[in-house]
Amino acid sequence: MQAVRIHQHGGPEVLRVENLPDPKPGPGEVVVRVLAVSVNHLDLFVRAGMPGVKLPLPLIPGSDGTGLIAALGEGVVGLRVGQRVVIEPGASSGKSAHDLSGNDHLSDDYQLRGEHFDGIDCELALLPARFVFPLPEGVDPIVGAAAGLVYLTAWGMLVCRARLQRGEKVLVLGGSSGVGMAAIQIAKDLGAAVISTGGTEEKRKLALRLGADHALDHTREGWEREVKTWSGGRGVDVVVEHVGPATWDASLRTLARNGRLVTCGGTTGAKVGLTLPHLFMKNLSVLGSTMGPRDSLPRIFSRIAAGVYTPIVDRVLPLSQVAEAHRALEAREVAGKIVLVPGQ
């Protein structure tokens, strides 16, 4: 089979498409013929290398996607060869207290596919059967591939951490990004009003198409004042922040009293500051969020099947063009998700 592998960290040029032996399933495992796999910012970080983090190289990137069951290992029930499935982006032992309480993503042994162990930028993926579930009827595999990691992340931010309530106001940074587009749709489905941001007119129009009530340009100085005006001078209840230093201070200034800023990462850097009087005088909360519970994934995909959530695919490329996909995402030329198709 063909697979993308990283042997050393660097730019897109370090991504190598190689021929590897076809995997064979052991007890409790399945082999999935990958139909589509999405490209996430996580893939860029893994490829470039993360300061202070030693990754297991060589490594196949790719966290989430869809496929067909190609082979079943001994003891696997509830799945059949030829069935379309969703491949979950995370994995844990299932035995920790967090696992047993439904918060598997908080387990000490929780790991991400394509970061801590081989991912699915390949034609055939071997994985435990419990980490796939049926792709709902009517959901295109390419559209489904664009959903897993980013919708799970946005769900964790808004539902699990910020506990967003009907009627609240939400600011979504970078509404055309994977997490941004998911956050807009989840927030609207929960009954919130949404203002989003985008660095180009095309990206702002996409945010509006996804359901945002207003969209503004976060590259313009003083953009946070427009957020305050939109909210009637009060500020927003929740900020979905995943940009980091470039927007952090302004994001905090948009919050109303008792507001919550929830962050899942920082595409512009890792270090930000806090002005403590501003934090405690307004009774603000700064919340970290990583992924989300796996039992929310079937619920997310049921909303996709119902047409409530619509993952946006910017472009579809053959797996062999993975380097071009990384380059485009790194250059911020993408509105929505890039999806790779193996075997082309």
VENDA-V78574 format. One record per residue. RES is the residue in three letters. D_FIRST is the distance of its C-alpha to the first C-alpha in whole Angstrom. Layout:
res=[RES/RES]
d_first=[D_FIRST/D_FIRST]
This chain:
res=[MET/GLN/ALA/VAL/ARG/ILE/HIS/GLN/HIS/GLY/GLY/PRO/GLU/VAL/LEU/ARG/VAL/GLU/ASN/LEU/PRO/ASP/PRO/LYS/PRO/GLY/PRO/GLY/GLU/VAL/VAL/VAL/ARG/VAL/LEU/ALA/VAL/SER/VAL/ASN/HIS/LEU/ASP/LEU/PHE/VAL/ARG/ALA/GLY/MET/PRO/GLY/VAL/LYS/LEU/PRO/LEU/PRO/LEU/ILE/PRO/GLY/SER/ASP/GLY/THR/GLY/LEU/ILE/ALA/ALA/LEU/GLY/GLU/GLY/VAL/VAL/GLY/LEU/ARG/VAL/GLY/GLN/ARG/VAL/VAL/ILE/GLU/PRO/GLY/ALA/SER/SER/GLY/LYS/SER/ALA/HIS/ASP/LEU/SER/GLY/ASN/ASP/HIS/LEU/SER/ASP/ASP/TYR/GLN/LEU/ARG/GLY/GLU/HIS/PHE/ASP/GLY/ILE/ASP/CYS/GLU/LEU/ALA/LEU/LEU/PRO/ALA/ARG/PHE/VAL/PHE/PRO/LEU/PRO/GLU/GLY/VAL/ASP/PRO/ILE/VAL/GLY/ALA/ALA/ALA/GLY/LEU/VAL/TYR/LEU/THR/ALA/TRP/GLY/MET/LEU/VAL/CYS/ARG/ALA/ARG/LEU/GLN/ARG/GLY/GLU/LYS/VAL/LEU/VAL/LEU/GLY/GLY/SER/SER/GLY/VAL/GLY/MET/ALA/ALA/ILE/GLN/ILE/ALA/LYS/ASP/LEU/GLY/ALA/ALA/VAL/ILE/SER/THR/GLY/GLY/THR/GLU/GLU/LYS/ARG/LYS/LEU/ALA/LEU/ARG/LEU/GLY/ALA/ASP/HIS/ALA/LEU/ASP/HIS/THR/ARG/GLU/GLY/TRP/GLU/ARG/GLU/VAL/LYS/THR/TRP/SER/GLY/GLY/ARG/GLY/VAL/ASP/VAL/VAL/VAL/GLU/HIS/VAL/GLY/PRO/ALA/THR/TRP/ASP/ALA/SER/LEU/ARG/THR/LEU/ALA/ARG/ASN/GLY/ARG/LEU/VAL/THR/CYS/GLY/GLY/THR/THR/GLY/ALA/LYS/VAL/GLY/LEU/THR/LEU/PRO/HIS/LEU/PHE/MET/LYS/ASN/LEU/SER/VAL/LEU/GLY/SER/THR/MET/GLY/PRO/ARG/ASP/SER/LEU/PRO/ARG/ILE/PHE/SER/ARG/ILE/ALA/ALA/GLY/VAL/TYR/THR/PRO/ILE/VAL/ASP/ARG/VAL/LEU/PRO/LEU/SER/GLN/VAL/ALA/GLU/ALA/HIS/ARG/ALA/LEU/GLU/ALA/ARG/GLU/VAL/ALA/GLY/LYS/ILE/VAL/LEU/VAL/PRO/GLY/GLN]
d_first=[0/4/7/10/12/16/18/21/23/24/24/21/21/19/16/13/10/8/5/5/6/6/9/12/15/18/21/22/18/16/12/12/10/11/13/15/15/19/20/23/25/24/21/23/25/22/21/25/26/28/32/32/29/27/23/21/19/16/15/13/15/16/18/19/17/17/15/15/15/13/15/18/19/22/25/23/26/26/23/21/18/18/20/19/19/20/18/21/21/23/23/26/28/30/33/35/38/36/33/36/38/35/35/31/31/34/33/33/29/28/24/22/19/17/20/21/18/14/14/12/11/7/6/7/10/12/16/19/20/23/21/20/23/24/23/27/28/28/26/24/20/20/24/23/20/23/25/24/25/27/29/29/30/33/34/35/37/39/39/39/40/43/44/44/47/48/50/49/48/45/44/40/39/36/36/33/31/29/31/34/33/32/36/38/37/37/40/42/41/43/46/46/47/44/45/42/41/39/39/40/41/38/37/40/40/37/38/41/39/37/41/42/46/46/44/45/44/44/44/47/50/52/49/50/53/52/50/53/55/53/53/57/58/56/53/50/49/45/43/39/39/35/36/39/41/41/43/44/47/48/46/48/51/50/50/53/55/53/50/46/44/40/38/34/33/35/33/36/36/37/41/43/47/49/53/54/57/55/53/56/59/56/55/51/48/45/42/39/36/32/30/31/32/29/31/32/28/29/33/31/29/32/34/31/31/35/35/36/33/31/28/29/26/27/24/20/18/14/12/13/16/16/19/21/21/22/24/26/26/28/30/31/30/29/31/29/25/22/19/15/13/10/9/12]
